[in-house]
Amino acid sequence: MNNTLNTLQPEALWKYFSEISSVPRPSKKEERILDYLIAFATTHQLSWVQDSCGNVLIRKPAAVGFENVVPVVLQCHVDMVCEKNADVEFDFLNDPIVPKVDGEWVVASGTTLGADNGVGMAAMLAILQSNDISHGPLECLFTIDEETGLTGAFGLDAELLQGRIMLNLDSADEGELCIGCAGGIDTEGVFSFETASPLNNQTAYSIKVSGLLGGHSGDDINRGRGNSIKILARLLWNIDKQFHINLASIQGGNLRNAIAREALAVVSIPEHLKTNLEEFFKVLSNEIIAEWDVYEPEIKMELLAVGMPKAFMVSDFKKTLISMLFSCPHGVLAMSANIPGLVETSTNLASVKTLEGKVIVATSQRSALESGKKLASQMMASSFELAGATYKHGDGYPGWKPDVASQILKTCAQTYKELFGIEPKVLAIHAGLECGVIGGKYPGMDMISFGPTIKGAHSPDERVDIASVKKFWEFTLAVLKNLPKRD
C-alpha cells in the first residue's frame, strides 16, 4: 500500500506539508523554516518582510475581479512541539519528519507530526502559489515560537499588518469556529538540595511510568488522562512509607504545554528488602493499572535493577520533594459557569528535572478569566513556598474574549452552512491562541480561528484526519471568496 502523501487531495496543500515536514522547526530554532519561507516568497515573486522578532509576512495582490474585497490576514505559527517516545532515536534539530498515511489519518513514527500548525502553514503556501483562487488582498503572517511563549505574537510589529480581518488557522477540530481562548502563565519551582553517599548493602532500582497518552495541556486537560509525574510520585510516596527508600533522581515530562507521558526515578533500598519491594511494587502497580484501565489502557510501570548512583538526596529533602509532587495540583480547577462543557481554569504539572544539586519543577496555568489565571498561579506559588522552593512566574499571555457579534463569524458561519449543509459549532477553547496577543496589538481586528481535525497534538500520537483537511481547504477558499467588499 502506498502510504506517502502524493495521492492525497488537495494536492498543493499536501505537497507543501511534505516539504515543510523535512525542515526542522523546533520552537526557538525556526531559522531554517523562516529561510524556507523567504525563499518561497522570492521564487514566487511575492513581497515579504521580516520583523525584528523574526516573524515573516508575505503579501499577495488580489485576484482579478476581487480588488475591492477587504484585505485579510491569514495567520499560523511556524514552530512545532518536539516530543518523541523514549525508545525512538530522533534529532529534531536535524532529522526530517516523514509523514505517512495510516488509514484515514496522516501520522509520524514515534514523534510529533507537526500538523499543529503545519497544515495551516501548508494551506497558506498553497494559496500564495496559486493562480486560480479567488481572493482579495492577502497578508500571510507566519509567527515564531508560539508553542513556548507566543514570542512571535508578543514581538509582532504593531504597524506591520494592513488587514483588519484575521483568519487564524490553528484550531484542531473541523466544523468548529473558535471565537475565544484562555490566557495562560507558567510557574516554575526550583529546589536546592544536599546529597549523601550511597549506604552499604544497598540495591538500586529505576522506577518508570510510561505508555500514557499525554496530549495538549489545554485541549486534553479534561479528558481524564494520566500524568506520569503524579503517578510516579504516588508510587514513590507509598514505597517510601514502606521501605524508606533513598532517592537519587527524578525526571518526567518535557514541555509546559504537554501532559507528562513518561517519568523515571532512581532509588535504592537495603539489599535484604529486594524481594519485599518487588512484591509490593507488583501489587501497587497492578492496583494503579486497574484504576486507569479506561483512560490509559497502555500504561506501564516498571521496576528494574540498575547500577548504584554516586549520590542521593538527603532524607528530609527526599520526603519533601515526593510529598510536594504527590500533592501538587494538576488538572481542571474550575468549569465555566457561562459556557457548558468549557474548562475555565486548569493547571498542568508539566515536568520535573533533576540537575546537579537542584530539582526544577515546571507547571503551567490556564484560565478564561484573568483572575482565575492569577489564582491558579498563586496556588502553585504557595505550594512551592510550602515545600521550601523558590519560584518564578513567566510573562504569561492574555485570553481572547469572544465577540458573538463578529462580522467574520457571521461570514464564516453562513459560508460553512452553504458549503456543507450543516451549522458549524461556535465555541471558545481552553487552549491558548495567538489571537489574544495579536488582538491587543491591533484593536478592532476581527478574528476567527478554525482548522482540520488534529488528535494527540503535542504527543507522539499526533495525527491529522485526511478528510477534514480537504473540508478545511474548501472552507478556507470559500471564506476568502465570500469576504465583503470595502466600504
N, C-alpha and C positions, 0 to 999 in steps of 0.2 A: 504493500500500500504506500502511495506517495504521501508522506507526511510533511512535505515542505509547504510554504505559503503561496507558491507561484500559481496555484489554481484557484485561489480564493478571490472573492469579489467584495468590495471594489478593488480592482487590480492595482490602481495607483496608490491607494492608501496602504495596502499590504506590502507593496514594493518599498515604500519609504519606511514602513515599520521594520522590515527586514534590514534595511540599510542602517537605520539608527541603532538597531539591536547590536550591530557589530562595532559600534562606537562606545567605548567605556564612558559612563557618565555618573559616577557616584556623586552624592551631594558634596559640595565644596571642591570637587575635582572635575568640573564641567568644561575645562578648556578645549578638549577635543571635539565635543559636540557643538560648542559655540563656533569653533573654526569651521566645522562642517556646515553650519547654518549660513555663515558668512560666504563660504564658497558656493553654496547653493544659490544665494541671492545674486552673487556675481555672475554665475553661469546663466541664470535666467534673466539677467539684466533688470533686476529689481532693486529699487533704492533701499538701503538699510542704514541703520545707525546702532551703535552700541554705547550704552550709557556708562557712567563711571563705575557703576556697580557690576557691570558685566552683562546685563540684560540686552537681548538683541531684538530690535524691532524691524520688521520687513514690511514695506508698503507696496501695494499693488493698485494701479488705477482701476476705475470702474470698467465693467464690461460695456460694450456698445449698447446704448439704449437705457443704461442704468446710472448715467452720470448724475442724475438728480436724487438718487436714493441716499438716505442719510449714511454718513460714514459709520463703519462698525469696527470694533476691535475684537479679534479672535485671540484668546489667551490660553496658554498652557505653561507648565513648568518643564524644564529640560532634564532635571536630575531624577534619579530613581533610588529607591530603598535597596540596599545591597545586603540581602540575607541568604544564607545557604544552610543546607543540612550539614551537620558536623562531619559526616563521612564523605562529603563531596569536596574534591580538590578544585578550587576555582579562585582566580585572582581577578577581582572586579576592576582593578586598575588597568589590567592589560588584556584579559580574556574576553572574546566576543560571546555574547549570549546567542544561542542558536534556538530560536523559537521553532516549534513543531506543532503539527496538527494532532490532536488526541481526541478523536470522536467529534463532538460538537464544539470543542474548545481549542484554543492555542495556548500552549504551556511552554515552560523551560524544563530543564532536567536538574532538579535538586537545588535550584536557585530561584530568586525572584525573577519574574519575566520582564518587568519594566513596562507593562501595559499601562500602568499608572506612572506617568501620564503620556507614555509613548504613543498610544493610539491617538490621543488628541493632537500630539505633535505631528504624527504622520498625516492626519486629516488636514491640518493646516498646510503642510508642504504640498499635499496633493492638490489642494485648492489653488495655491500660489503658482504651481507649474501648469495648470490647466488653461486652455484657450477657449473652452466651450461651457464654462459655468457662469450662470447669471448672478451678478453681484454688483453692489455699489462700491465706493472706495473702501479698500480693505487696509487694516493695520493688523499685522500678526505679531503679537508680543510673546516672546519666549523668555521666561524668567528663570533665574538661577535659584538653587538651594531652597526650594520650597519645603523639602522634607525635614530639614534640620533647623528650621527657624524662620522660614519665609524671608530670607535675607534679600532676595531679589525684589520682592514686593515692597519691603521696607525701604530699600535703597533706590527704588524707581524714581527717575527724574519726574517731578510734578508738572513739567512743561512738555513732556515727550509726546503724549497722546493727543490726537486731534478729535477722535471719535468720542461720543458720549453715550454710546450703547456698547456693552461688552458681553460677549458670549464666552464664558469660561468653560473649557472642555475637559474638566477634571472631575466630573461625577462618575459614579460607578454602578448605576442601575438604570438600564434603558427603560424609557417610559416614565421616568421621573424628572420633574423640573424643580431644581433646588433654588430657593429664594432666600435662604438664610443659613448661617452656620454658627458653631460655637467658637468662642475665644479660648485661648489656652496659655499656659505658663509652665515652665519647668522648675522643679525644686530638687536640688542636689544636696545630699548629706555626705560629709567626709569624716570618717572615724580615724583616729590615730591610735595605734596600739603598740605595746611592747611584746617581745617574743621570749620564748623559753626553749631550751634544747630538748630533744626527744628524751623521754624516760627510758629506762632499761626494760627489757622484756615486753616490748610493745609490738603490735602488728598494725600496719597502716592499710587503710581501705579508701577507695573512691566510692562516693555515693552519687549516682547520676539519675536525673529525671529527664526523660526525652520523649519524643513521639507526639508532643502536643500540637494542636492545630495552630496556635499563635493567632496572628491576624492583626488588623488595624486597631490601634488603641482607642479610636473613636467609633468607627463604624461597627466594630465587633465587640465592644466592651460589654454589651448587654446580652450577648449570645450564650452566656454560661460557660465560656471556655476557661480552661485551667491556666494558671500562671505557674511556670516551673519553679520560680524562686519561692513562691508561697508554699508549694508542695514540698520542696526540698527543706525549707525551714521547719515545716511540720515534722518531717522525718527526723531532722537533727534534734529538735526540741524533745521529742519522745525518746530517741535513742540516748540523748544526754541524761535525761532523767533516770534512765535505767542503768546506764553504764559509765557515766561521767567521761565522755569522750574528750580527746584533745583535737582541736580544730586548727589545721594548717592554712587552709584557703577555701574560699567560696567564690565561684564565678557563675553568672547566669544572665541571660538576656543580652541584648546588644544595643538596640535603638530605642529612643524615648517614645517613638510613636508606634511601636510594635509590642504586642503582648509576648512576654518571655516564653519561648518554646522549650528551651533546654537549660539545665543548670547542673553544676557539679561541685561537690565539696570533697576535700581530702581530710581524713580524720585518722586517729589511732586510738586503740584500746589495749588494755593488758592482754597479753597473748593467751592467757588461760581462759579468757572470755570469748574467744573466737566463735566457738560453736554456739554459745548462747546468743551472740549478736546475730549470727546468720539465721538462726531460727526466729528470733524476734523480728528481724528485718523482713523475713518472708511473710510472717503473719500480718505485720503492719502494712507492707506494700500491697498485699492482696486485698486488705480491707480498703485501702485508698483506691485501688484499681476498680473495685466493685462500685464505689461511690461515683466514679467518673465514667461508668460504663456507657452512658448515653452520649454525653458531651465530648468525651475524649476516648474513643474506642481504641486508639493506638498508643495510649500512654504506656511508658516503660519505666521501671525503677530497677536499677542495677547496683549491686554491692560487689566490688571487685578488689582483690588484694593488690596492693601497689608497693613500690619502693618507699622506704621511710624518708619523709621530708627532713630538711635540715633544721627547721624551726617551727614552732607552733605558737598560736596566740595564747597569751596568759589567760588563766581560767576565768577571772572576773569579766574580762572583755568578751571572751567567747560567749558566756551566758548572756551578756547584754546584747550582743550582735544577733544571736539566734532569736532571742525573745523579741527584739525590735522587728526583725524580718517576719517573724511568725505573726505578730500583731499588727503589722503595717497595713494601713487601709489600701484596698485595691478593689476597683470595680465601680459600679453605679452608686453614687451617693444620693442622687435625687432625680425623680422623673418630672417632666414638665406638667404643670397644672393646666396649661393652656392648649397644648398640642398633644393629643392622645398618642402614647407609644414613643414619644421623643424623650431620650435621655437629656436631662437638664444639666446635671453635674456629675463628673466622674474623676477618678484618679487611677493612674497606671503605675504599678511598681515595675519599672522598665528594665533595670539592670543592676547588678551588683558585681563589682570587680575588686579583687584583692591585689594590691600592689605592694611594694616594699614598705612595710610599716603603716599602710593605710588601707582602708576599705572605703570605696566610693559607691554610694547608692544613688541611682538616678530615678526620678519619678516625674510624671507629667500630669497636669490637671487641666480639665476642660469644663467649660460651662457656657450655657446660653446667656447667663447673667454675669455682669462684671463682678457683682457682689458674691455670686456663687463661686466664681473663679478665685477670688480673693480668699474666701472662707476655706476652700479646699487646700489652697497653697499654705494657708496659715496652719491648718490641721497637720499638714506634713511637716512644717517647720517645728511645730510643738512636739511632734513625735521624735524628730531628730534631737531637739534640745533635751528632751527627757532621757534619751539614750546617751547623751554626752557628746553628740556630734556637732560640728559646725555645719552651717547650711548657707546656701545662697539660692536666690531666685534668678531665673532668666528674665530677659526683657518682656517676654510674653507677646501676645498678639490679640487684636480685638476681634470680636464676633461681627457678624454681618446681620443687621436687623432686617427681617422680612418686610417687603413692601407689596401688599396684595393688590395695590392699585397700579403696579408697574405696567408700562406700555409694552415693554418687551415680553413680559409674562403673558399679556393678552395675545400678542402676536404668536408667540410660541405655542400657547395652548390651542389657539384656533388652527394653526398650521398642523399640529400633531393630529388633531381630530380629523381634519380634512384628509390627511395623508393615510392614516391607519384606521379610521373609523371608530376610535375609542378615545375617551378623555385621558389625558396624561395625569399622573399623580403629582400634585403640587405640595412641596414639603420643605422643611428646614432639616438640617442634619447635625449630628453631634461631632462630626469631624471638622477640622479646620480647612478653610479655603482662603485663597489669596484675595478673594473679593472684598473681605472686610478691610484689609490694609489698603488695597488699591482704591476702594471707595472713599477712604479717608483722605487720600491724596487728590482725588478728583470728585469733589462734592457734586451731587446731581447725576453721577454716572449711573445709568440704568443697566442693571446687571442680572444675569441669569446663568445657571450652571447646569450642564447635562452631559451625558456621555454614554458609552456602551456598558454592558454588564461585565463587571470585573469581580471575581471572587478570590478570596485569600490574599488580598493586597497586603504588602509588607511581610509576606511569608513565602517560603519556597513552594507553597501550594498555589501561588498566584496563577490565575488563568482568566482568559477573556473569551466570552461567548461569541462565536463566529457570526451567527445570525444577527445578534444585537449590533455588531459593528456595521453591518450593511444597513440596518434601520437607522442607526446613529448618523451614518453618512448621508442617507437620503433626507433625513430630517434637517441636518445642518444646511444642506444645499437649498431645501425648500424655505427655511427661515431666511437665508440670505436673499432669496428671490422675493420674499413677501415683506421685507422691511419697508417702512413708509418712505415717501419722498420728503425732501426738505421742504420746510415752510416757505 
